[in-house]
Amino acid sequence: MAGARAAIRYAKAVLSLATDLKSADAINKDMKLIADTVADSKELSDMLQSPVIPSSIKKSTLLEVFKNSDKTTKSLIDTLITNNRIDILGHVASKYNQLFDESKGIQLATVTTAVELTADLKKKVLAKAKALTGKDVEVENSIDESILGGFILRIGDVQYNASVANQLNKLKREFTLN
């Protein structure tokens, strides 16, 4: 991904500044909002990537969309505009969230299920994931109906596949090998 190393550098710099200013939590909320908004809005993403749209319009648009942001977040937008790197704003925001979580000892676990997780099931998954990692875990639920049932738990680079589709594929392989 183009700009990945630059995004990490900007994210580290903002986290360091936010930590010094004791506003890391507020900046984290801003960065979550920015990352989600850029990911969800094709128009905003296209505007950030466009070489045709002037930087002044990009800046005024971003400051209007994120007008309730902390001054450090607005300063990041200014810096990215000045350095002609505003196209990586979404990546910087998501890297900041990742670095912030790591600094707090929080790990992200992705649970893929065929249906939405219930509150009770989410609590059990959190407890199991915390027991496995020894860290606080934040659970993100993604829905994929093709797994039929069960779940796929992914924590960092470890994956546990307990989906019905996976079990059926194992059976299919066993029968075709014999």
Stockholm file with secondary structure:
# STOCKHOLM 1.0

chainA/1-178         MAGARAAIRYAKAVLSLATDLKSADAINKDMKLIADTVADSKELSDMLQSPVIPSSIKKSTLLEVFKNSDKTTKSLIDTLITNNRIDILGHVASKYNQLFDESKGIQLATVTTAVELTADLKKKVLAKAKALTGKDVEVENSIDESILGGFILRIGDVQYNASVANQLNKLKREFTLN
#=GR chainA/1-178 SS CTTHHHHHHHHHHHHHHHHHTTCHHHHHHHHHHHHHHHHHCHHHHHHHHCSSSCHHHHHHHHHHHTTTSCHHHHHHHHHHHHTTCGGGHHHHHHHHHHHHHHHTTEEEEEEEESSCCCHHHHHHHHHHHHHHHSSEEEEEEEECGGGCSEEEEEETTEEEEEEHHHHHHHHHHHHHHC
#=GC SS_cons         CTTHHHHHHHHHHHHHHHHHTTCHHHHHHHHHHHHHHHHHCHHHHHHHHCSSSCHHHHHHHHHHHTTTSCHHHHHHHHHHHHTTCGGGHHHHHHHHHHHHHHHTTEEEEEEEESSCCCHHHHHHHHHHHHHHHSSEEEEEEEECGGGCSEEEEEETTEEEEEEHHHHHHHHHHHHHHC
//
